[in-house]
């Protein structure tokens, strides 16, 4: 999950291009970045995956 995330989000935040497509204000986040990606983005991506896995587990338990 992290490899495509870092590639796509890195491109959007300016890692591989001259001008970034998405700009984050450091006054609005923790100001801690992985390359050019704010740490909150990776936490958000993991939470989306965790939410889907949790719902899937719940539905599988209901089915059984």
N, CA, C and O atoms as a CHARMM CRD file, in Angstrom:
* protein
*
  256
    1    1 UNK  N      0.81100  -1.18900   0.00000 PROA 1      0.00000
    2    1 UNK  CA     0.00000   0.00000   0.00000 PROA 1      0.00000
    3    1 UNK  C      0.85400   1.25300   0.00000 PROA 1      0.00000
    4    1 UNK  O      0.48700   2.25400  -0.61400 PROA 1      0.00000
    5    2 UNK  N      1.97900   1.20900   0.67500 PROA 2      0.00000
    6    2 UNK  CA     2.79000   2.41600   0.78400 PROA 2      0.00000
    7    2 UNK  C      3.52300   2.78400  -0.50100 PROA 2      0.00000
    8    2 UNK  O      3.76300   3.96400  -0.75500 PROA 2      0.00000
    9    3 UNK  N      3.87800   1.80700  -1.30300 PROA 3      0.00000
   10    3 UNK  CA     4.62700   2.12000  -2.52700 PROA 3      0.00000
   11    3 UNK  C      3.78700   2.95800  -3.49500 PROA 3      0.00000
   12    3 UNK  O      4.24400   4.02200  -3.91200 PROA 3      0.00000
   13    4 UNK  N      2.56800   2.51800  -3.87100 PROA 4      0.00000
   14    4 UNK  CA     1.76800   3.37800  -4.75400 PROA 4      0.00000
   15    4 UNK  C      1.37600   4.69400  -4.08400 PROA 4      0.00000
   16    4 UNK  O      1.28500   5.72900  -4.74400 PROA 4      0.00000
   17    5 UNK  N      1.14400   4.65100  -2.77200 PROA 5      0.00000
   18    5 UNK  CA     0.79700   5.87200  -2.04200 PROA 5      0.00000
   19    5 UNK  C      1.91000   6.90000  -2.15100 PROA 5      0.00000
   20    5 UNK  O      1.64900   8.06000  -2.47000 PROA 5      0.00000
   21    6 UNK  N      3.16200   6.48800  -1.88800 PROA 6      0.00000
   22    6 UNK  CA     4.27500   7.42300  -1.94700 PROA 6      0.00000
   23    6 UNK  C      4.53600   7.91300  -3.37400 PROA 6      0.00000
   24    6 UNK  O      4.93500   9.06200  -3.56300 PROA 6      0.00000
   25    7 UNK  N      4.32200   7.07700  -4.35800 PROA 7      0.00000
   26    7 UNK  CA     4.53100   7.50000  -5.74600 PROA 7      0.00000
   27    7 UNK  C      3.50800   8.56500  -6.13300 PROA 7      0.00000
   28    7 UNK  O      3.87600   9.65000  -6.58400 PROA 7      0.00000
   29    8 UNK  N      2.22100   8.25300  -5.95400 PROA 8      0.00000
   30    8 UNK  CA     1.16100   9.18100  -6.38000 PROA 8      0.00000
   31    8 UNK  C      1.16600  10.44900  -5.52700 PROA 8      0.00000
   32    8 UNK  O      1.13400  11.55800  -6.06100 PROA 8      0.00000
   33    9 UNK  N      1.20400  10.28900  -4.21800 PROA 9      0.00000
   34    9 UNK  CA     1.17600  11.46000  -3.35300 PROA 9      0.00000
   35    9 UNK  C      2.46000  12.26800  -3.47600 PROA 9      0.00000
   36    9 UNK  O      2.43700  13.49200  -3.35100 PROA 9      0.00000
   37   10 UNK  N      3.57900  11.59600  -3.72000 PROA 10     0.00000
   38   10 UNK  CA     4.82600  12.30900  -3.94200 PROA 10     0.00000
   39   10 UNK  C      4.77600  13.17100  -5.18500 PROA 10     0.00000
   40   10 UNK  O      5.27200  14.29800  -5.18200 PROA 10     0.00000
   41   11 UNK  N      4.18300  12.65500  -6.24400 PROA 11     0.00000
   42   11 UNK  CA     4.02900  13.44700  -7.47300 PROA 11     0.00000
   43   11 UNK  C      3.12600  14.64800  -7.20900 PROA 11     0.00000
   44   11 UNK  O      3.43600  15.76400  -7.62600 PROA 11     0.00000
   45   12 UNK  N      2.01300  14.42100  -6.52100 PROA 12     0.00000
   46   12 UNK  CA     1.07100  15.50700  -6.26800 PROA 12     0.00000
   47   12 UNK  C      1.65900  16.59900  -5.38500 PROA 12     0.00000
   48   12 UNK  O      1.33500  17.77400  -5.55500 PROA 12     0.00000
   49   13 UNK  N      2.52100  16.22300  -4.44200 PROA 13     0.00000
   50   13 UNK  CA     3.08600  17.21700  -3.52400 PROA 13     0.00000
   51   13 UNK  C      4.42700  17.76300  -3.98600 PROA 13     0.00000
   52   13 UNK  O      5.04800  18.54100  -3.26200 PROA 13     0.00000
   53   14 UNK  N      4.89300  17.38000  -5.17000 PROA 14     0.00000
   54   14 UNK  CA     6.05300  18.00900  -5.77200 PROA 14     0.00000
   55   14 UNK  C      7.37100  17.28500  -5.63600 PROA 14     0.00000
   56   14 UNK  O      8.42100  17.89900  -5.82400 PROA 14     0.00000
   57   15 UNK  N      7.35900  16.00200  -5.31500 PROA 15     0.00000
   58   15 UNK  CA     8.63000  15.27800  -5.20400 PROA 15     0.00000
   59   15 UNK  C      9.31900  15.10600  -6.55200 PROA 15     0.00000
   60   15 UNK  O     10.54300  15.21300  -6.63600 PROA 15     0.00000
   61   16 UNK  N      8.56100  14.84400  -7.59700 PROA 16     0.00000
   62   16 UNK  CA     9.15000  14.50700  -8.88800 PROA 16     0.00000
   63   16 UNK  C      8.84600  15.52300  -9.98000 PROA 16     0.00000
   64   16 UNK  O      9.24700  15.34300 -11.13000 PROA 16     0.00000
   65   17 UNK  N      8.13800  16.59000  -9.62200 PROA 17     0.00000
   66   17 UNK  CA     7.80400  17.62800 -10.60000 PROA 17     0.00000
   67   17 UNK  C      8.23100  18.99100 -10.05200 PROA 17     0.00000
   68   17 UNK  O      8.46400  19.14500  -8.85400 PROA 17     0.00000
   69   18 UNK  N      8.32700  19.96000 -10.93300 PROA 18     0.00000
   70   18 UNK  CA     8.81400  21.27400 -10.52300 PROA 18     0.00000
   71   18 UNK  C      7.80300  22.01100  -9.64700 PROA 18     0.00000
   72   18 UNK  O      8.17000  22.54000  -8.59800 PROA 18     0.00000
   73   19 UNK  N      6.55300  22.05200 -10.05700 PROA 19     0.00000
   74   19 UNK  CA     5.49900  22.73300  -9.29200 PROA 19     0.00000
   75   19 UNK  C      4.51500  21.70800  -8.76200 PROA 19     0.00000
   76   19 UNK  O      3.98800  20.89300  -9.52000 PROA 19     0.00000
   77   20 UNK  N      4.26700  21.75000  -7.46300 PROA 20     0.00000
   78   20 UNK  CA     3.34800  20.78000  -6.87200 PROA 20     0.00000
   79   20 UNK  C      1.91000  21.05800  -7.28100 PROA 20     0.00000
   80   20 UNK  O      1.53100  22.20000  -7.54100 PROA 20     0.00000
   81   21 UNK  N      1.12500  20.00100  -7.33400 PROA 21     0.00000
   82   21 UNK  CA    -0.29700  20.11100  -7.64000 PROA 21     0.00000
   83   21 UNK  C     -1.06100  20.41000  -6.35200 PROA 21     0.00000
   84   21 UNK  O     -1.99900  21.20700  -6.34900 PROA 21     0.00000
   85   22 UNK  N     -0.65700  19.77000  -5.26900 PROA 22     0.00000
   86   22 UNK  CA    -1.29300  19.95100  -3.96100 PROA 22     0.00000
   87   22 UNK  C     -0.28100  20.62900  -3.04800 PROA 22     0.00000
   88   22 UNK  O      0.86000  20.17900  -2.93400 PROA 22     0.00000
   89   23 UNK  N     -0.69600  21.70100  -2.40400 PROA 23     0.00000
   90   23 UNK  CA     0.17800  22.42700  -1.49300 PROA 23     0.00000
   91   23 UNK  C     -0.43700  22.37900  -0.10300 PROA 23     0.00000
   92   23 UNK  O     -1.61800  22.68100   0.06900 PROA 23     0.00000
   93   24 UNK  N      0.36100  22.00000   0.89000 PROA 24     0.00000
   94   24 UNK  CA    -0.10300  21.92300   2.27200 PROA 24     0.00000
   95   24 UNK  C      0.52300  23.04900   3.08100 PROA 24     0.00000
   96   24 UNK  O      1.73300  23.26800   3.02800 PROA 24     0.00000
   97   25 UNK  N     -0.30600  23.75500   3.82300 PROA 25     0.00000
   98   25 UNK  CA     0.15800  24.82000   4.69800 PROA 25     0.00000
   99   25 UNK  C      0.66400  24.19400   5.99600 PROA 25     0.00000
  100   25 UNK  O     -0.10000  23.52300   6.68900 PROA 25     0.00000
  101   26 UNK  N      1.93400  24.40000   6.33600 PROA 26     0.00000
  102   26 UNK  CA     2.49100  23.81000   7.55000 PROA 26     0.00000
  103   26 UNK  C      1.85700  24.36100   8.82200 PROA 26     0.00000
  104   26 UNK  O      1.98900  23.75100   9.88300 PROA 26     0.00000
  105   27 UNK  N      1.18000  25.48700   8.74300 PROA 27     0.00000
  106   27 UNK  CA     0.45900  26.00700   9.91100 PROA 27     0.00000
  107   27 UNK  C     -0.80400  25.20600  10.18900 PROA 27     0.00000
  108   27 UNK  O     -1.37500  25.30800  11.27500 PROA 27     0.00000
  109   28 UNK  N     -1.24500  24.41100   9.21900 PROA 28     0.00000
  110   28 UNK  CA    -2.47600  23.64300   9.34100 PROA 28     0.00000
  111   28 UNK  C     -2.24200  22.16000   9.58900 PROA 28     0.00000
  112   28 UNK  O     -3.20400  21.40700   9.73500 PROA 28     0.00000
  113   29 UNK  N     -0.98800  21.72200   9.63900 PROA 29     0.00000
  114   29 UNK  CA    -0.69500  20.31400   9.91800 PROA 29     0.00000
  115   29 UNK  C      0.45400  20.23000  10.91900 PROA 29     0.00000
  116   29 UNK  O      0.86400  21.24700  11.47800 PROA 29     0.00000
  117   30 UNK  N      0.96900  19.04300  11.14500 PROA 30     0.00000
  118   30 UNK  CA     2.00300  18.84600  12.16100 PROA 30     0.00000
  119   30 UNK  C      3.38800  19.31300  11.72300 PROA 30     0.00000
  120   30 UNK  O      4.32100  19.29000  12.52600 PROA 30     0.00000
  121   31 UNK  N      3.54200  19.73000  10.48700 PROA 31     0.00000
  122   31 UNK  CA     4.81300  20.18500   9.91100 PROA 31     0.00000
  123   31 UNK  C      5.87300  19.08800   9.86800 PROA 31     0.00000
  124   31 UNK  O      7.05900  19.38300   9.72100 PROA 31     0.00000
  125   32 UNK  N      5.46400  17.84400   9.99300 PROA 32     0.00000
  126   32 UNK  CA     6.37700  16.70900   9.86700 PROA 32     0.00000
  127   32 UNK  C      6.06400  16.01500   8.55600 PROA 32     0.00000
  128   32 UNK  O      4.92500  15.60800   8.32800 PROA 32     0.00000
  129   33 UNK  N      7.04800  15.87400   7.70100 PROA 33     0.00000
  130   33 UNK  CA     6.82600  15.31300   6.36600 PROA 33     0.00000
  131   33 UNK  C      7.72800  14.12500   6.10100 PROA 33     0.00000
  132   33 UNK  O      8.85400  14.05400   6.59400 PROA 33     0.00000
  133   34 UNK  N      7.21200  13.19400   5.31200 PROA 34     0.00000
  134   34 UNK  CA     7.99400  12.10300   4.74500 PROA 34     0.00000
  135   34 UNK  C      8.24100  12.49500   3.29900 PROA 34     0.00000
  136   34 UNK  O      7.33300  12.44000   2.47000 PROA 34     0.00000
  137   35 UNK  N      9.45300  12.88500   3.00100 PROA 35     0.00000
  138   35 UNK  CA     9.81300  13.50600   1.72100 PROA 35     0.00000
  139   35 UNK  C      9.03300  14.81400   1.61600 PROA 35     0.00000
  140   35 UNK  O      9.32000  15.74300   2.37200 PROA 35     0.00000
  141   36 UNK  N      8.06700  14.92600   0.71800 PROA 36     0.00000
  142   36 UNK  CA     7.23700  16.13300   0.63600 PROA 36     0.00000
  143   36 UNK  C      5.81600  15.88100   1.10600 PROA 36     0.00000
  144   36 UNK  O      4.95800  16.75300   0.97400 PROA 36     0.00000
  145   37 UNK  N      5.55500  14.69700   1.65600 PROA 37     0.00000
  146   37 UNK  CA     4.20200  14.28100   2.02800 PROA 37     0.00000
  147   37 UNK  C      3.98700  14.47600   3.53100 PROA 37     0.00000
  148   37 UNK  O      4.75500  13.94200   4.33100 PROA 37     0.00000
  149   38 UNK  N      2.95900  15.22900   3.93100 PROA 38     0.00000
  150   38 UNK  CA     2.68300  15.37000   5.36400 PROA 38     0.00000
  151   38 UNK  C      2.34300  14.01000   5.99000 PROA 38     0.00000
  152   38 UNK  O      1.68200  13.18100   5.36500 PROA 38     0.00000
  153   39 UNK  N      2.79300  13.79700   7.20300 PROA 39     0.00000
  154   39 UNK  CA     2.58200  12.52000   7.88800 PROA 39     0.00000
  155   39 UNK  C      1.09000  12.20700   8.03500 PROA 39     0.00000
  156   39 UNK  O      0.70900  11.03800   8.08900 PROA 39     0.00000
  157   40 UNK  N      0.25200  13.22900   8.10000 PROA 40     0.00000
  158   40 UNK  CA    -1.18300  13.00500   8.24400 PROA 40     0.00000
  159   40 UNK  C     -1.77200  12.25000   7.05600 PROA 40     0.00000
  160   40 UNK  O     -2.74600  11.51400   7.21400 PROA 40     0.00000
  161   41 UNK  N     -1.19600  12.42300   5.87700 PROA 41     0.00000
  162   41 UNK  CA    -1.70100  11.71600   4.69800 PROA 41     0.00000
  163   41 UNK  C     -1.54300  10.20900   4.83000 PROA 41     0.00000
  164   41 UNK  O     -2.45100   9.45800   4.47300 PROA 41     0.00000
  165   42 UNK  N     -0.41000   9.76300   5.33400 PROA 42     0.00000
  166   42 UNK  CA    -0.22200   8.31500   5.49800 PROA 42     0.00000
  167   42 UNK  C     -1.11400   7.77600   6.60700 PROA 42     0.00000
  168   42 UNK  O     -1.61800   6.65800   6.49700 PROA 42     0.00000
  169   43 UNK  N     -1.32000   8.54100   7.66700 PROA 43     0.00000
  170   43 UNK  CA    -2.23000   8.11200   8.73300 PROA 43     0.00000
  171   43 UNK  C     -3.65200   8.00300   8.19000 PROA 43     0.00000
  172   43 UNK  O     -4.37200   7.05500   8.50500 PROA 43     0.00000
  173   44 UNK  N     -4.05000   8.96900   7.37900 PROA 44     0.00000
  174   44 UNK  CA    -5.37700   8.94600   6.76900 PROA 44     0.00000
  175   44 UNK  C     -5.53300   7.73600   5.84400 PROA 44     0.00000
  176   44 UNK  O     -6.57100   7.07400   5.86700 PROA 44     0.00000
  177   45 UNK  N     -4.52400   7.44200   5.03700 PROA 45     0.00000
  178   45 UNK  CA    -4.59300   6.29500   4.12400 PROA 45     0.00000
  179   45 UNK  C     -4.72300   4.98500   4.90400 PROA 45     0.00000
  180   45 UNK  O     -5.52100   4.12000   4.54100 PROA 45     0.00000
  181   46 UNK  N     -3.93600   4.84100   5.97900 PROA 46     0.00000
  182   46 UNK  CA    -4.04200   3.63500   6.79300 PROA 46     0.00000
  183   46 UNK  C     -5.40300   3.53300   7.47500 PROA 46     0.00000
  184   46 UNK  O     -5.93900   2.43400   7.61100 PROA 46     0.00000
  185   47 UNK  N     -5.96600   4.65300   7.90200 PROA 47     0.00000
  186   47 UNK  CA    -7.27400   4.60800   8.55600 PROA 47     0.00000
  187   47 UNK  C     -8.37000   4.19100   7.57500 PROA 47     0.00000
  188   47 UNK  O     -9.30600   3.48800   7.95700 PROA 47     0.00000
  189   48 UNK  N     -8.26200   4.61800   6.31400 PROA 48     0.00000
  190   48 UNK  CA    -9.23900   4.18000   5.31500 PROA 48     0.00000
  191   48 UNK  C     -9.17200   2.67000   5.09300 PROA 48     0.00000
  192   48 UNK  O    -10.20600   2.01100   4.98700 PROA 48     0.00000
  193   49 UNK  N     -7.97600   2.13200   5.02400 PROA 49     0.00000
  194   49 UNK  CA    -7.81700   0.68700   4.84500 PROA 49     0.00000
  195   49 UNK  C     -8.31800  -0.05600   6.08200 PROA 49     0.00000
  196   49 UNK  O     -9.00500  -1.07000   5.96200 PROA 49     0.00000
  197   50 UNK  N     -7.97800   0.44300   7.26300 PROA 50     0.00000
  198   50 UNK  CA    -8.41600  -0.19400   8.50300 PROA 50     0.00000
  199   50 UNK  C     -9.94100  -0.19200   8.62000 PROA 50     0.00000
  200   50 UNK  O    -10.53000  -1.17700   9.06600 PROA 50     0.00000
  201   51 UNK  N    -10.57300   0.89600   8.22500 PROA 51     0.00000
  202   51 UNK  CA   -12.02500   0.97600   8.27900 PROA 51     0.00000
  203   51 UNK  C    -12.64900  -0.08100   7.36500 PROA 51     0.00000
  204   51 UNK  O    -13.58900  -0.76500   7.77000 PROA 51     0.00000
  205   52 UNK  N    -12.14100  -0.22200   6.14400 PROA 52     0.00000
  206   52 UNK  CA   -12.67400  -1.21900   5.22400 PROA 52     0.00000
  207   52 UNK  C    -12.45400  -2.63800   5.73700 PROA 52     0.00000
  208   52 UNK  O    -13.34200  -3.48300   5.62200 PROA 52     0.00000
  209   53 UNK  N    -11.28300  -2.90500   6.29900 PROA 53     0.00000
  210   53 UNK  CA   -11.02100  -4.23300   6.85300 PROA 53     0.00000
  211   53 UNK  C    -11.92100  -4.52700   8.04200 PROA 53     0.00000
  212   53 UNK  O    -12.39200  -5.65300   8.20400 PROA 53     0.00000
  213   54 UNK  N    -12.16200  -3.52800   8.86900 PROA 54     0.00000
  214   54 UNK  CA   -13.03400  -3.71000  10.03000 PROA 54     0.00000
  215   54 UNK  C    -14.46700  -4.02400   9.61100 PROA 54     0.00000
  216   54 UNK  O    -15.11300  -4.90100  10.18400 PROA 54     0.00000
  217   55 UNK  N    -14.95100  -3.30900   8.61700 PROA 55     0.00000
  218   55 UNK  CA   -16.31000  -3.56900   8.11100 PROA 55     0.00000
  219   55 UNK  C    -16.38900  -4.95900   7.49800 PROA 55     0.00000
  220   55 UNK  O    -17.36900  -5.67300   7.71200 PROA 55     0.00000
  221   56 UNK  N    -15.37800  -5.34900   6.74300 PROA 56     0.00000
  222   56 UNK  CA   -15.34700  -6.68400   6.14600 PROA 56     0.00000
  223   56 UNK  C    -15.35200  -7.76900   7.22200 PROA 56     0.00000
  224   56 UNK  O    -16.09600  -8.74400   7.11200 PROA 56     0.00000
  225   57 UNK  N    -14.53300  -7.61100   8.25200 PROA 57     0.00000
  226   57 UNK  CA   -14.50000  -8.57800   9.35500 PROA 57     0.00000
  227   57 UNK  C    -15.85700  -8.65700  10.04100 PROA 57     0.00000
  228   57 UNK  O    -16.32700  -9.75100  10.35500 PROA 57     0.00000
  229   58 UNK  N    -16.48500  -7.52200  10.27500 PROA 58     0.00000
  230   58 UNK  CA   -17.79100  -7.49100  10.92700 PROA 58     0.00000
  231   58 UNK  C    -18.83800  -8.22500  10.08500 PROA 58     0.00000
  232   58 UNK  O    -19.61900  -9.02000  10.60800 PROA 58     0.00000
  233   59 UNK  N    -18.84600  -7.95200   8.78600 PROA 59     0.00000
  234   59 UNK  CA   -19.82500  -8.59500   7.90900 PROA 59     0.00000
  235   59 UNK  C    -19.57300 -10.10700   7.80400 PROA 59     0.00000
  236   59 UNK  O    -20.52300 -10.88500   7.71700 PROA 59     0.00000
  237   60 UNK  N    -18.32700 -10.51800   7.81100 PROA 60     0.00000
  238   60 UNK  CA   -18.02500 -11.94600   7.76900 PROA 60     0.00000
  239   60 UNK  C    -18.46300 -12.64400   9.05200 PROA 60     0.00000
  240   60 UNK  O    -18.93000 -13.78200   8.99800 PROA 60     0.00000
  241   61 UNK  N    -18.32500 -11.99600  10.19300 PROA 61     0.00000
  242   61 UNK  CA   -18.80400 -12.56300  11.45300 PROA 61     0.00000
  243   61 UNK  C    -20.32400 -12.66300  11.46600 PROA 61     0.00000
  244   61 UNK  O    -20.88100 -13.63400  11.97900 PROA 61     0.00000
  245   62 UNK  N    -20.99400 -11.66400  10.90500 PROA 62     0.00000
  246   62 UNK  CA   -22.46100 -11.68200  10.84500 PROA 62     0.00000
  247   62 UNK  C    -22.96000 -12.79900   9.93000 PROA 62     0.00000
  248   62 UNK  O    -24.00900 -13.39400  10.17500 PROA 62     0.00000
  249   63 UNK  N    -22.20100 -13.07400   8.88300 PROA 63     0.00000
  250   63 UNK  CA   -22.58500 -14.10300   7.92100 PROA 63     0.00000
  251   63 UNK  C    -22.41100 -15.49900   8.52100 PROA 63     0.00000
  252   63 UNK  O    -23.19200 -16.39900   8.21100 PROA 63     0.00000
  253   64 UNK  N    -21.41000 -15.69300   9.36400 PROA 64     0.00000
  254   64 UNK  CA   -21.09100 -16.99700   9.93000 PROA 64     0.00000
  255   64 UNK  C    -21.99000 -17.41800  11.06200 PROA 64     0.00000
  256   64 UNK  O    -21.81600 -18.50300  11.61800 PROA 64     0.00000
